[in-house]
């Protein structure tokens, strides 16, 4: 009986080890794929200088990278204290809308500079339904991070409605922060390029 119990424990331990190794391998492959995607996205963003093209490139890349239905980028308008958004559902035409800094999850992120992961926005008191009414989109889950340039918050990026059955994971937050950092640098670069071009055109 003792030998049988030990054999069962040994078999269970072996199975657990196999499952653990398989999960680790899957996670490693996923990490490698995401890092490769970030490098590819960085090259794309650095080669795009037109702001509208850049916003669309960022949105489409985020939808693909995070396996979500939609993505939005909001840039803070310091004069009006509003966040001006470019929104795209599934890669469709980009639409624009505005919210006050501090309003909704994205507005809260713009105000505090803290990232948010919410797999059920209906339970999040910061969620603002008015944004869905403006866009006609139904938000169920949100991953949101600030866009920072030299530690200054210039806007936010949101990935919405994960298509993965497990929902957003904690490791998605640092990935979105890294992606947001690339996006912020690219946007600042595009803004500087447009400013120089306009100055040269005026001369």
C-alpha positions as CSV (number, residue, x, y, z in Angstrom):
1,X,0.0,0.0,0.0
2,X,2.9,2.3,0.9
3,X,4.7,1.6,-2.4
4,X,1.5,2.3,-4.3
5,X,1.0,5.7,-2.5
6,X,4.6,6.7,-3.2
7,X,4.1,5.7,-6.9
8,X,1.0,7.8,-7.1
9,X,2.8,10.8,-5.5
10,X,5.7,10.3,-7.9
11,X,3.4,10.2,-10.9
12,X,1.6,13.3,-9.7
13,X,4.8,15.2,-9.1
14,X,6.0,14.3,-12.6
15,X,2.8,15.5,-14.2
16,X,2.8,18.8,-12.2
17,X,6.5,19.3,-13.3
18,X,5.6,18.7,-17.0
19,X,2.6,21.1,-16.8
20,X,4.8,23.7,-15.0
21,X,7.5,23.4,-17.6
22,X,5.0,23.6,-20.5
23,X,3.4,26.7,-18.9
24,X,6.8,28.3,-18.5
25,X,7.7,27.6,-22.1
26,X,4.4,29.1,-23.3
27,X,4.9,32.2,-21.2
28,X,8.5,32.5,-22.4
29,X,7.3,32.3,-26.1
30,X,4.7,34.9,-25.4
31,X,7.3,37.2,-23.8
32,X,9.6,36.7,-26.8
33,X,6.8,37.4,-29.2
34,X,5.8,40.6,-27.4
35,X,9.3,41.9,-27.2
36,X,9.8,41.3,-30.9
37,X,6.5,43.1,-31.5
38,X,7.7,46.1,-29.4
39,X,10.9,46.3,-31.5
40,X,8.9,46.2,-34.7
41,X,6.4,48.8,-33.4
42,X,9.3,51.1,-32.3
43,X,10.8,51.0,-35.8
44,X,7.3,51.7,-37.3
45,X,6.7,54.6,-35.0
46,X,10.1,56.2,-35.5
47,X,9.7,56.1,-39.3
48,X,6.3,57.9,-39.1
49,X,6.3,61.7,-38.8
50,X,2.7,62.8,-39.8
51,X,0.6,63.0,-36.6
52,X,-2.6,61.5,-38.0
53,X,-0.7,58.6,-39.6
54,X,1.2,58.1,-36.3
55,X,-2.0,58.0,-34.2
56,X,-3.5,55.4,-36.5
57,X,-0.2,53.3,-36.4
58,X,-0.2,53.4,-32.6
59,X,-3.8,52.4,-32.3
60,X,-3.6,49.5,-34.8
61,X,-0.4,48.3,-33.2
62,X,-2.0,48.3,-29.7
63,X,-5.1,46.5,-30.9
64,X,-2.8,43.8,-32.3
65,X,-0.3,43.7,-29.5
66,X,-2.9,43.4,-26.7
67,X,-5.5,41.4,-28.5
68,X,-8.3,43.9,-27.9
69,X,-11.4,45.2,-29.7
70,X,-10.5,48.8,-29.6
71,X,-7.9,51.4,-28.6
72,X,-7.9,55.1,-27.9
73,X,-5.1,57.7,-27.4
74,X,-5.9,60.9,-25.5
75,X,-3.6,63.9,-25.5
76,X,-4.0,66.5,-22.8
77,X,-5.0,70.0,-23.9
78,X,-3.5,72.2,-21.2
79,X,-5.5,75.2,-22.2
80,X,-8.9,73.6,-21.7
81,X,-7.8,70.9,-19.2
82,X,-9.4,68.3,-21.4
83,X,-8.2,65.0,-22.9
84,X,-8.6,65.0,-26.7
85,X,-9.1,61.4,-27.9
86,X,-8.5,59.6,-31.1
87,X,-10.6,56.4,-30.9
88,X,-10.7,53.3,-33.1
89,X,-12.8,50.2,-32.9
90,X,-11.2,47.2,-34.5
91,X,-9.0,49.2,-36.8
92,X,-12.0,51.1,-38.2
93,X,-12.0,54.9,-38.9
94,X,-10.6,57.0,-36.1
95,X,-13.1,59.2,-34.3
96,X,-12.4,62.1,-32.0
97,X,-14.0,63.1,-28.7
98,X,-13.1,65.0,-25.5
99,X,-13.4,64.5,-21.8
100,X,-12.4,66.6,-18.8
101,X,-9.1,65.7,-17.0
102,X,-10.2,63.5,-14.1
103,X,-13.4,62.2,-15.8
104,X,-13.7,58.5,-16.3
105,X,-10.9,55.9,-16.0
106,X,-8.8,57.6,-18.7
107,X,-9.3,61.0,-17.2
108,X,-8.3,59.6,-13.8
109,X,-5.1,58.2,-15.3
110,X,-4.4,61.5,-17.0
111,X,-4.8,63.3,-13.7
112,X,-2.9,60.9,-11.4
113,X,-0.3,59.4,-13.8
114,X,-1.2,55.9,-12.4
115,X,-2.1,52.9,-14.7
116,X,-5.3,51.0,-14.4
117,X,-6.3,47.4,-15.1
118,X,-10.1,46.7,-14.9
119,X,-11.5,43.4,-16.2
120,X,-15.0,44.6,-15.3
121,X,-15.6,48.3,-15.7
122,X,-19.1,48.0,-14.4
123,X,-17.6,47.5,-10.9
124,X,-15.2,50.4,-11.2
125,X,-16.6,53.6,-9.7
126,X,-14.2,55.7,-12.0
127,X,-15.9,54.4,-15.2
128,X,-17.8,57.1,-17.1
129,X,-20.6,55.8,-19.4
130,X,-20.8,59.0,-21.3
131,X,-17.8,58.0,-23.4
132,X,-19.6,54.9,-24.6
133,X,-22.6,57.0,-25.5
134,X,-20.4,59.4,-27.5
135,X,-18.7,56.6,-29.4
136,X,-21.4,53.9,-29.6
137,X,-18.9,51.4,-28.2
138,X,-19.7,49.2,-25.2
139,X,-16.7,49.0,-22.9
140,X,-16.3,45.9,-20.8
141,X,-12.7,45.8,-19.8
142,X,-9.9,48.4,-19.8
143,X,-6.2,48.6,-19.6
144,X,-5.0,52.2,-19.4
145,X,-1.6,53.9,-18.9
146,X,-0.3,57.4,-19.0
147,X,1.8,58.7,-21.8
148,X,4.8,60.5,-20.4
149,X,7.6,62.6,-21.9
150,X,10.4,63.5,-19.5
151,X,8.2,62.5,-16.5
152,X,5.5,64.9,-17.8
153,X,2.1,63.4,-18.5
154,X,1.1,64.3,-22.1
155,X,-1.9,62.0,-22.4
156,X,-3.1,58.4,-22.0
157,X,-3.5,55.2,-23.9
158,X,-6.3,52.8,-23.5
159,X,-6.7,49.2,-24.7
160,X,-10.4,48.0,-24.4
161,X,-12.2,44.7,-24.3
162,X,-9.6,42.0,-24.3
163,X,-10.5,39.1,-26.6
164,X,-8.7,36.6,-24.3
165,X,-11.0,34.5,-22.1
166,X,-8.6,34.9,-19.1
167,X,-8.9,38.7,-19.3
168,X,-6.1,41.3,-18.9
169,X,-3.2,40.0,-16.9
170,X,-1.0,42.0,-14.5
171,X,2.0,41.6,-16.8
172,X,0.0,43.5,-19.5
173,X,0.4,46.7,-17.4
174,X,4.2,47.1,-17.7
175,X,3.9,46.1,-21.4
176,X,1.4,48.9,-22.0
177,X,3.6,51.3,-20.0
178,X,6.5,50.4,-22.3
179,X,4.4,50.7,-25.4
180,X,3.0,54.1,-24.1
181,X,6.6,55.3,-23.6
182,X,7.4,54.5,-27.3
183,X,4.2,56.2,-28.4
184,X,4.9,59.3,-26.3
185,X,8.4,59.7,-27.8
186,X,7.1,59.2,-31.3
187,X,4.3,61.7,-30.8
188,X,6.7,64.3,-29.4
189,X,9.1,63.7,-32.3
190,X,6.2,64.2,-34.8
191,X,5.1,67.4,-33.0
192,X,8.7,68.7,-33.2
193,X,8.9,67.8,-36.9
194,X,5.7,69.6,-37.7
195,X,6.8,72.7,-35.8
196,X,10.2,72.8,-37.7
197,X,8.4,72.2,-41.0
198,X,5.9,75.0,-40.3
199,X,8.8,77.4,-39.3
200,X,10.7,76.6,-42.5
201,X,7.6,77.1,-44.6
202,X,7.1,80.6,-43.0
203,X,10.6,81.7,-43.8
